[in-house]
Amino acid sequence: MDPDTPRLPFQATRTALAAQLAELDGLLPGSVLVRHMRCGKRRCACKDDPPTLHGPYIQWTRTVAGKTVTRYLSPEQLDRYQPWFDNARRAKDLVAKLETASLHALEQHEGPNR
């Protein structure tokens, strides 16, 4: 930042949040769910009482062009990409904090409702 440029309120906070965002390597949106399920076979052990369910199945669900897309992952794939799922949550949190700091800066600098 140019030393002659006036600093807005919350500048250090916004700069720190932006730096944390820049450190994120990869992001995978959506959610991951580990499920155990019943099948469609009438005489399967998954229908017993108590049931012996099939699985675990690891499902990654996200939205693409307005449609829900689900992909099954192996345990190895989940281990490999878990940091990217974690990064997506971290990015959302950082962006929300950056928005809040920016709104506070605008209100403090410009005054409310101007």
Contacts in CASP RR format, 6 or more apart in sequence:
PFRMAT RR
TARGET T0000
AUTHOR 0000-0000-0000
METHOD contacts of the structure
MODEL  1
MDPDTPRLPFQATRTALAAQLAELDGLLPGSVLVRHMRCGKRRCACKDDP
PTLHGPYIQWTRTVAGKTVTRYLSPEQLDRYQPWFDNARRAKDLVAKLET
ASLHALEQHEGPNR
1 7 0 8 1.000
1 11 0 8 1.000
8 105 0 8 1.000
8 109 0 8 1.000
9 104 0 8 1.000
9 105 0 8 1.000
9 108 0 8 1.000
9 109 0 8 1.000
10 101 0 8 1.000
10 102 0 8 1.000
10 104 0 8 1.000
10 105 0 8 1.000
10 108 0 8 1.000
11 105 0 8 1.000
13 101 0 8 1.000
14 98 0 8 1.000
14 101 0 8 1.000
14 102 0 8 1.000
14 105 0 8 1.000
17 94 0 8 1.000
17 97 0 8 1.000
17 98 0 8 1.000
17 101 0 8 1.000
18 98 0 8 1.000
20 94 0 8 1.000
21 91 0 8 1.000
21 94 0 8 1.000
21 95 0 8 1.000
21 98 0 8 1.000
24 87 0 8 1.000
24 90 0 8 1.000
24 91 0 8 1.000
25 83 0 8 1.000
25 84 0 8 1.000
25 87 0 8 1.000
26 83 0 8 1.000
26 84 0 8 1.000
26 87 0 8 1.000
27 84 0 8 1.000
27 87 0 8 1.000
27 88 0 8 1.000
27 91 0 8 1.000
28 60 0 8 1.000
28 62 0 8 1.000
28 81 0 8 1.000
28 84 0 8 1.000
28 85 0 8 1.000
28 87 0 8 1.000
28 88 0 8 1.000
29 62 0 8 1.000
29 63 0 8 1.000
29 88 0 8 1.000
30 60 0 8 1.000
30 61 0 8 1.000
30 62 0 8 1.000
30 63 0 8 1.000
30 85 0 8 1.000
30 88 0 8 1.000
31 60 0 8 1.000
31 61 0 8 1.000
31 62 0 8 1.000
32 58 0 8 1.000
32 59 0 8 1.000
32 60 0 8 1.000
32 61 0 8 1.000
32 73 0 8 1.000
32 78 0 8 1.000
32 82 0 8 1.000
32 85 0 8 1.000
33 58 0 8 1.000
33 59 0 8 1.000
33 61 0 8 1.000
34 56 0 8 1.000
34 57 0 8 1.000
34 58 0 8 1.000
34 59 0 8 1.000
35 55 0 8 1.000
35 56 0 8 1.000
35 57 0 8 1.000
35 59 0 8 1.000
36 53 0 8 1.000
36 54 0 8 1.000
36 55 0 8 1.000
36 56 0 8 1.000
36 57 0 8 1.000
37 46 0 8 1.000
37 53 0 8 1.000
37 54 0 8 1.000
37 55 0 8 1.000
37 57 0 8 1.000
38 44 0 8 1.000
38 46 0 8 1.000
38 47 0 8 1.000
38 51 0 8 1.000
38 53 0 8 1.000
38 54 0 8 1.000
39 46 0 8 1.000
39 54 0 8 1.000
41 47 0 8 1.000
45 51 0 8 1.000
45 52 0 8 1.000
46 52 0 8 1.000
46 53 0 8 1.000
46 54 0 8 1.000
57 72 0 8 1.000
58 72 0 8 1.000
58 73 0 8 1.000
58 74 0 8 1.000
58 75 0 8 1.000
58 77 0 8 1.000
58 78 0 8 1.000
59 70 0 8 1.000
59 71 0 8 1.000
59 72 0 8 1.000
59 73 0 8 1.000
60 70 0 8 1.000
60 71 0 8 1.000
60 72 0 8 1.000
60 73 0 8 1.000
61 68 0 8 1.000
61 69 0 8 1.000
61 70 0 8 1.000
61 71 0 8 1.000
62 68 0 8 1.000
62 69 0 8 1.000
63 69 0 8 1.000
73 81 0 8 1.000
END
